[in-house]
Amino acid sequence: MSETPRLPDNHLEKAKGLALQHRRASKCKTCYDRGFQGSDEHNMLVLCPKCVDSKAVLEDWRQYVRDTPELVELYGDYFEEEEEDGKDDG
């Protein structure tokens, strides 16, 4: 598999907003109430494992990628595989 492309900076704010939106706790010492711990080398958020519903964030992020042509070009093939595996043939 090829290397993951770097997330453009202008989409990082949307990712931060999704992390905040899906927090399960109002106070968290792990992420200092941000919903994320930082970003990785690909400019992707590292979600807080203690207070964020990561499945909900991933679901919303996938929809955001599908709705954003620039991100479909960069990451569309990462989500296509998982969707095809989940489809029922019968």
Contacts in CASP RR format, 6 or more apart in sequence:
PFRMAT RR
TARGET T0000
AUTHOR 0000-0000-0000
METHOD contacts of the structure
MODEL  1
MSETPRLPDNHLEKAKGLALQHRRASKCKTCYDRGFQGSDEHNMLVLCPK
CVDSKAVLEDWRQYVRDTPELVELYGDYFEEEEEDGKDDG
4 42 0 8 1.000
4 44 0 8 1.000
4 78 0 8 1.000
5 42 0 8 1.000
5 74 0 8 1.000
5 75 0 8 1.000
6 42 0 8 1.000
6 43 0 8 1.000
7 15 0 8 1.000
7 42 0 8 1.000
7 43 0 8 1.000
7 44 0 8 1.000
7 74 0 8 1.000
8 43 0 8 1.000
8 70 0 8 1.000
8 74 0 8 1.000
9 43 0 8 1.000
11 64 0 8 1.000
11 68 0 8 1.000
11 70 0 8 1.000
11 71 0 8 1.000
12 39 0 8 1.000
12 43 0 8 1.000
12 45 0 8 1.000
14 64 0 8 1.000
15 36 0 8 1.000
15 44 0 8 1.000
15 45 0 8 1.000
15 61 0 8 1.000
16 34 0 8 1.000
16 35 0 8 1.000
16 36 0 8 1.000
16 45 0 8 1.000
18 57 0 8 1.000
18 60 0 8 1.000
18 61 0 8 1.000
18 64 0 8 1.000
19 34 0 8 1.000
19 35 0 8 1.000
19 36 0 8 1.000
19 45 0 8 1.000
19 47 0 8 1.000
19 48 0 8 1.000
19 52 0 8 1.000
19 57 0 8 1.000
20 34 0 8 1.000
20 35 0 8 1.000
21 57 0 8 1.000
21 60 0 8 1.000
22 52 0 8 1.000
22 53 0 8 1.000
22 54 0 8 1.000
22 56 0 8 1.000
22 57 0 8 1.000
22 60 0 8 1.000
23 33 0 8 1.000
23 35 0 8 1.000
23 48 0 8 1.000
23 51 0 8 1.000
23 52 0 8 1.000
23 53 0 8 1.000
24 51 0 8 1.000
24 52 0 8 1.000
24 53 0 8 1.000
25 50 0 8 1.000
25 51 0 8 1.000
26 33 0 8 1.000
27 33 0 8 1.000
28 35 0 8 1.000
28 48 0 8 1.000
28 50 0 8 1.000
28 51 0 8 1.000
30 37 0 8 1.000
30 48 0 8 1.000
30 49 0 8 1.000
30 50 0 8 1.000
30 51 0 8 1.000
31 37 0 8 1.000
31 48 0 8 1.000
31 50 0 8 1.000
31 51 0 8 1.000
31 52 0 8 1.000
34 48 0 8 1.000
35 47 0 8 1.000
35 48 0 8 1.000
35 51 0 8 1.000
35 52 0 8 1.000
36 45 0 8 1.000
36 46 0 8 1.000
36 47 0 8 1.000
36 48 0 8 1.000
36 52 0 8 1.000
37 46 0 8 1.000
37 47 0 8 1.000
37 48 0 8 1.000
38 45 0 8 1.000
38 46 0 8 1.000
39 45 0 8 1.000
39 46 0 8 1.000
40 46 0 8 1.000
47 54 0 8 1.000
47 57 0 8 1.000
62 79 0 8 1.000
64 71 0 8 1.000
65 71 0 8 1.000
65 72 0 8 1.000
65 75 0 8 1.000
65 76 0 8 1.000
65 79 0 8 1.000
66 72 0 8 1.000
66 76 0 8 1.000
66 79 0 8 1.000
END
